[in-house]
Amino acid sequence: MIREPPPFFHRGPSPLARLTFFTIAAIVLMIADHRFRALETVRLSLSVLAHPVQQVAAVPSQALGRIADYFASQERLLRENQDLKVKVLEQSAAAQEARLLRAEQEHLLAMSPGKSRYAEGGLLAEVLYTARNPFTRKVVIDKGLKDAIVAGMPVIDGEGVVGQVTSVGTFTSEVTLVTEKDQSVPVMLVRNGLRAISVGSGKDGSIDVPFMPVSADIQNNDVFVTSGIDGTYPPGLLVAQVTSVEKNAAYVFAKIGAKPAAGVVNHRYVMVLPIPAQGAARPEPKADEGKAGKQRGQRRRENASR
């Protein structure tokens, strides 16, 4: 059954008429806005009114984006942190190696001919290891008979006297350090030329200077060098620096302690020096002088008996 609206309701224009009207109106508005910008104010007003709505609508997406960025940045930071830790370890190893190489370079330069007057005739050697006996102060170097090393050769580094070659093998040699007990070196005080004998104390970093009279002019920080009178060590090599001076009038000799100038147990390279050439031999007394000396001695004995 078809029902029709009551005749007292006005239906208005038909749908087609409405579509046509609004289409024409939209076209007119677009033309007017495009040519004369008639709706610019209306558009700005509507954008101001719509802005809060847009902000509220964008909050969920912005929150989700920030959460995603947070977790992504956390993951990135953790990854970068791991990478930086690996790089720090690599750089640390490289820095330690660089420091070692720089120290060895400085040590070798200190023994070069431009720095040491003894370096030209010396032979550079590498310290392989310490002696097997832990109670001795000895090291083993990589030079031996094949390199013309002989027992008695002095050994130095860039700072001073290290010790003396005491045992020689085919490919290696044993060096007794100046700190070895009873290892003696004739020395001379730089400040006043006072001669003495330095003796190893048997302890690392310690040298004794025995048999020095209490009246001897020696002070803390005085420097001892080799005197050269033994024919083994060249004169002028730095040996030790005085660290303690104890003088007691009740004793004949003073108690003097010194610190080795060389890096006795520190350095990797040392230099073996040739034994200095012997000086002129001591002249023998002439026969006439010998007879005259005997006669003088006989007359002294006769006078003493009277």
Secondary structure, DSSP 8 states (H G I E B T S, - for coil): ------TTS---S-HHHHHHHHHHHHHHHHHHHHHH-TTHHHHHHHHHHHHHHHHHHHHHHHHHHHHHHHHHHHHHHHHHHHHHHHHHHHHHHHHHHHHHHHHHHHHHHHTSTTT-TTGGG-EEEEEEEE-S-TTS-EEEES--GGGT--TT-EEE-SSSEEEEEEEE-SS-EEEEETTSBT-EEEEEETTT--EEEEEE-SSTT-EE--SEETT----TT-EEEE--TTSSS-TT-EEEEEEEEE--TTSSEEEEEEEESS-TTT-SEEEE--------------HHHHHHHHHHHHHHHHHHH-
